[in-house]
Amino acid sequence: MKKTILLQSIGHIDPVILLKLRKDLEWWFKVYDIRIKILSDEIPLSDLEYNSNRRQYNASLIKDNLRNYVRNKKYFRTLGIIDEDIFAKDFNFVFGIAEMPKMQFHEFSGTALISLIRLSEKFYERAENFDLFELRTLKEAIHELGHTFGLEHCENFCIMQFSNCLADTDEKPPNLCESCSIKMKHFFSTLI
């Protein structure tokens, strides 16, 4: 039976971006027999998730709310997508955040979140480049979803390299290194 990764808007996301990301992720995950679906509803942002001193949203709170939102739905994986600036503990900003699977619940425990805002050239007051934005979005989506499949940050030339800045995202490839690919295949071989 095919597994499904669900794309969930957190706040308003341009439907064109969601459709393109769905297509790109379907291509990337086809080897794992996973399909991608866009959820039609939109989860509103909460004032409790916003830090007015930082002028950013707390990624951990949003991810926790997303996990609670999908908890009883038994979804395989859910990727939240937000178009606001986010931060996490010990970081000025993050491109995304995810939870590693708990072994006893690894089949239905994965939620991740990516932020689009810093992936756009517009954020840095440069001319917009949609192709570059699309590739960055795909890379960050794969990276965060990779964490939900048990992959940790990798030192190899790999999509699982940590991105401390946008240049790091641009420099890493959109695929897994051999070591992470073996780990991913092992993860899927353990699913019933």
TORKOL-4160 file (C-alpha; in steps of 0.2 Angstrom, whole numbers, padded with zeros to 4 digits, m for minus):
192
<pt num="1" X="0000" Y="0000" Z="0000"/>
<pt num="2" X="0007" Y="0017" Z="m0005"/>
<pt num="3" X="0011" Y="0029" Z="0009"/>
<pt num="4" X="0006" Y="0047" Z="0008"/>
<pt num="5" X="0015" Y="0063" Z="0013"/>
<pt num="6" X="0003" Y="0077" Z="0016"/>
<pt num="7" X="0007" Y="0095" Z="0013"/>
<pt num="8" X="m0001" Y="0107" Z="0026"/>
<pt num="9" X="m0003" Y="0126" Z="0024"/>
<pt num="10" X="0001" Y="0135" Z="0040"/>
<pt num="11" X="m0007" Y="0152" Z="0036"/>
<pt num="12" X="m0009" Y="0156" Z="0018"/>
<pt num="13" X="0002" Y="0148" Z="0005"/>
<pt num="14" X="0001" Y="0152" Z="m0014"/>
<pt num="15" X="m0007" Y="0137" Z="m0022"/>
<pt num="16" X="0005" Y="0137" Z="m0036"/>
<pt num="17" X="0020" Y="0134" Z="m0024"/>
<pt num="18" X="0011" Y="0120" Z="m0016"/>
<pt num="19" X="0007" Y="0112" Z="m0033"/>
<pt num="20" X="0025" Y="0113" Z="m0039"/>
<pt num="21" X="0032" Y="0107" Z="m0022"/>
<pt num="22" X="0019" Y="0092" Z="m0024"/>
<pt num="23" X="0026" Y="0088" Z="m0041"/>
<pt num="24" X="0044" Y="0089" Z="m0036"/>
<pt num="25" X="0042" Y="0079" Z="m0021"/>
<pt num="26" X="0032" Y="0065" Z="m0030"/>
<pt num="27" X="0047" Y="0064" Z="m0042"/>
<pt num="28" X="0060" Y="0063" Z="m0028"/>
<pt num="29" X="0050" Y="0050" Z="m0017"/>
<pt num="30" X="0044" Y="0039" Z="m0032"/>
<pt num="31" X="0058" Y="0027" Z="m0028"/>
<pt num="32" X="0050" Y="0024" Z="m0011"/>
<pt num="33" X="0033" Y="0022" Z="m0018"/>
<pt num="34" X="0026" Y="0037" Z="m0009"/>
<pt num="35" X="0013" Y="0049" Z="m0015"/>
<pt num="36" X="0011" Y="0067" Z="m0011"/>
<pt num="37" X="m0006" Y="0076" Z="m0007"/>
<pt num="38" X="m0010" Y="0094" Z="m0003"/>
<pt num="39" X="m0022" Y="0096" Z="0011"/>
<pt num="40" X="m0036" Y="0108" Z="0007"/>
<pt num="41" X="m0038" Y="0116" Z="0024"/>
<pt num="42" X="m0026" Y="0130" Z="0031"/>
<pt num="43" X="m0020" Y="0130" Z="0049"/>
<pt num="44" X="m0021" Y="0148" Z="0055"/>
<pt num="45" X="m0006" Y="0155" Z="0064"/>
<pt num="46" X="m0008" Y="0159" Z="0082"/>
<pt num="47" X="m0003" Y="0175" Z="0092"/>
<pt num="48" X="0004" Y="0163" Z="0105"/>
<pt num="49" X="0017" Y="0157" Z="0092"/>
<pt num="50" X="0023" Y="0174" Z="0088"/>
<pt num="51" X="0037" Y="0182" Z="0097"/>
<pt num="52" X="0035" Y="0201" Z="0095"/>
<pt num="53" X="0052" Y="0205" Z="0102"/>
<pt num="54" X="0060" Y="0194" Z="0088"/>
<pt num="55" X="0047" Y="0198" Z="0075"/>
<pt num="56" X="0047" Y="0179" Z="0071"/>
<pt num="57" X="0036" Y="0164" Z="0074"/>
<pt num="58" X="0042" Y="0150" Z="0086"/>
<pt num="59" X="0045" Y="0135" Z="0074"/>
<pt num="60" X="0044" Y="0122" Z="0089"/>
<pt num="61" X="0027" Y="0129" Z="0094"/>
<pt num="62" X="0020" Y="0128" Z="0076"/>
<pt num="63" X="0027" Y="0110" Z="0074"/>
<pt num="64" X="0019" Y="0105" Z="0090"/>
<pt num="65" X="0002" Y="0112" Z="0085"/>
<pt num="66" X="0004" Y="0104" Z="0068"/>
<pt num="67" X="0008" Y="0087" Z="0077"/>
<pt num="68" X="m0008" Y="0089" Z="0088"/>
<pt num="69" X="m0018" Y="0094" Z="0073"/>
<pt num="70" X="m0014" Y="0078" Z="0064"/>
<pt num="71" X="m0012" Y="0066" Z="0079"/>
<pt num="72" X="m0027" Y="0056" Z="0078"/>
<pt num="73" X="m0028" Y="0056" Z="0059"/>
<pt num="74" X="m0014" Y="0042" Z="0057"/>
<pt num="75" X="m0006" Y="0051" Z="0043"/>
<pt num="76" X="0011" Y="0044" Z="0037"/>
<pt num="77" X="0020" Y="0060" Z="0036"/>
<pt num="78" X="0014" Y="0079" Z="0037"/>
<pt num="79" X="0025" Y="0093" Z="0030"/>
<pt num="80" X="0019" Y="0110" Z="0036"/>
<pt num="81" X="0023" Y="0125" Z="0025"/>
<pt num="82" X="0023" Y="0143" Z="0032"/>
<pt num="83" X="0028" Y="0159" Z="0023"/>
<pt num="84" X="0034" Y="0168" Z="0039"/>
<pt num="85" X="0051" Y="0170" Z="0047"/>
<pt num="86" X="0053" Y="0156" Z="0060"/>
<pt num="87" X="0066" Y="0153" Z="0074"/>
<pt num="88" X="0071" Y="0138" Z="0085"/>
<pt num="89" X="0080" Y="0137" Z="0102"/>
<pt num="90" X="0098" Y="0142" Z="0100"/>
<pt num="91" X="0096" Y="0149" Z="0082"/>
<pt num="92" X="0092" Y="0166" Z="0076"/>
<pt num="93" X="0082" Y="0158" Z="0062"/>
<pt num="94" X="0079" Y="0141" Z="0054"/>
<pt num="95" X="0073" Y="0135" Z="0037"/>
<pt num="96" X="0064" Y="0121" Z="0045"/>
<pt num="97" X="0062" Y="0109" Z="0059"/>
<pt num="98" X="0056" Y="0091" Z="0061"/>
<pt num="99" X="0054" Y="0078" Z="0074"/>
<pt num="100" X="0064" Y="0062" Z="0073"/>
<pt num="101" X="0053" Y="0046" Z="0073"/>
<pt num="102" X="0050" Y="0037" Z="0090"/>
<pt num="103" X="0054" Y="0019" Z="0086"/>
<pt num="104" X="0038" Y="0011" Z="0092"/>
<pt num="105" X="0028" Y="0024" Z="0082"/>
<pt num="106" X="0039" Y="0027" Z="0067"/>
<pt num="107" X="0026" Y="0023" Z="0054"/>
<pt num="108" X="0014" Y="0037" Z="0059"/>
<pt num="109" X="0024" Y="0050" Z="0069"/>
<pt num="110" X="0032" Y="0061" Z="0057"/>
<pt num="111" X="0028" Y="0080" Z="0056"/>
<pt num="112" X="0040" Y="0093" Z="0049"/>
<pt num="113" X="0039" Y="0111" Z="0045"/>
<pt num="114" X="0048" Y="0122" Z="0032"/>
<pt num="115" X="0048" Y="0141" Z="0030"/>
<pt num="116" X="0048" Y="0149" Z="0013"/>
<pt num="117" X="0052" Y="0167" Z="0017"/>
<pt num="118" X="0071" Y="0166" Z="0018"/>
<pt num="119" X="0072" Y="0154" Z="0003"/>
<pt num="120" X="0066" Y="0169" Z="m0008"/>
<pt num="121" X="0078" Y="0181" Z="m0016"/>
<pt num="122" X="0065" Y="0194" Z="m0012"/>
<pt num="123" X="0069" Y="0192" Z="0007"/>
<pt num="124" X="0087" Y="0198" Z="0003"/>
<pt num="125" X="0081" Y="0212" Z="m0008"/>
<pt num="126" X="0087" Y="0204" Z="m0024"/>
<pt num="127" X="0078" Y="0200" Z="m0040"/>
<pt num="128" X="0066" Y="0186" Z="m0038"/>
<pt num="129" X="0071" Y="0169" Z="m0046"/>
<pt num="130" X="0057" Y="0156" Z="m0046"/>
<pt num="131" X="0068" Y="0142" Z="m0052"/>
<pt num="132" X="0080" Y="0145" Z="m0038"/>
<pt num="133" X="0066" Y="0147" Z="m0025"/>
<pt num="134" X="0058" Y="0131" Z="m0031"/>
<pt num="135" X="0075" Y="0121" Z="m0029"/>
<pt num="136" X="0078" Y="0128" Z="m0012"/>
<pt num="137" X="0060" Y="0124" Z="m0006"/>
<pt num="138" X="0062" Y="0106" Z="m0013"/>
<pt num="139" X="0079" Y="0104" Z="m0004"/>
<pt num="140" X="0072" Y="0110" Z="0013"/>
<pt num="141" X="0057" Y="0099" Z="0011"/>
<pt num="142" X="0067" Y="0084" Z="0008"/>
<pt num="143" X="0079" Y="0088" Z="0022"/>
<pt num="144" X="0066" Y="0090" Z="0035"/>
<pt num="145" X="0056" Y="0075" Z="0029"/>
<pt num="146" X="0072" Y="0065" Z="0029"/>
<pt num="147" X="0073" Y="0069" Z="0048"/>
<pt num="148" X="0056" Y="0061" Z="0050"/>
<pt num="149" X="0063" Y="0045" Z="0042"/>
<pt num="150" X="0077" Y="0044" Z="0055"/>
<pt num="151" X="0090" Y="0053" Z="0045"/>
<pt num="152" X="0102" Y="0065" Z="0055"/>
<pt num="153" X="0113" Y="0079" Z="0049"/>
<pt num="154" X="0126" Y="0072" Z="0038"/>
<pt num="155" X="0144" Y="0078" Z="0034"/>
<pt num="156" X="0145" Y="0071" Z="0017"/>
<pt num="157" X="0139" Y="0080" Z="0001"/>
<pt num="158" X="0121" Y="0076" Z="0005"/>
<pt num="159" X="0104" Y="0084" Z="0006"/>
<pt num="160" X="0105" Y="0080" Z="0025"/>
<pt num="161" X="0119" Y="0093" Z="0027"/>
<pt num="162" X="0114" Y="0106" Z="0040"/>
<pt num="163" X="0110" Y="0123" Z="0032"/>
<pt num="164" X="0116" Y="0137" Z="0043"/>
<pt num="165" X="0114" Y="0150" Z="0029"/>
<pt num="166" X="0106" Y="0151" Z="0012"/>
<pt num="167" X="0123" Y="0148" Z="0003"/>
<pt num="168" X="0123" Y="0131" Z="0013"/>
<pt num="169" X="0106" Y="0127" Z="0005"/>
<pt num="170" X="0112" Y="0132" Z="m0012"/>
<pt num="171" X="0128" Y="0122" Z="m0011"/>
<pt num="172" X="0121" Y="0105" Z="m0005"/>
<pt num="173" X="0114" Y="0093" Z="m0018"/>
<pt num="174" X="0095" Y="0088" Z="m0019"/>
<pt num="175" X="0099" Y="0070" Z="m0016"/>
<pt num="176" X="0106" Y="0058" Z="m0002"/>
<pt num="177" X="0123" Y="0052" Z="m0001"/>
<pt num="178" X="0126" Y="0034" Z="m0002"/>
<pt num="179" X="0126" Y="0032" Z="0017"/>
<pt num="180" X="0110" Y="0041" Z="0020"/>
<pt num="181" X="0102" Y="0032" Z="0005"/>
<pt num="182" X="0106" Y="0015" Z="0014"/>
<pt num="183" X="0098" Y="0022" Z="0030"/>
<pt num="184" X="0083" Y="0028" Z="0021"/>
<pt num="185" X="0081" Y="0011" Z="0012"/>
<pt num="186" X="0083" Y="0002" Z="0028"/>
<pt num="187" X="0069" Y="0013" Z="0036"/>
<pt num="188" X="0057" Y="0009" Z="0023"/>
<pt num="189" X="0061" Y="m0010" Z="0024"/>
<pt num="190" X="0056" Y="m0010" Z="0042"/>
<pt num="191" X="0038" Y="m0003" Z="0038"/>
<pt num="192" X="0024" Y="m0016" Z="0038"/>
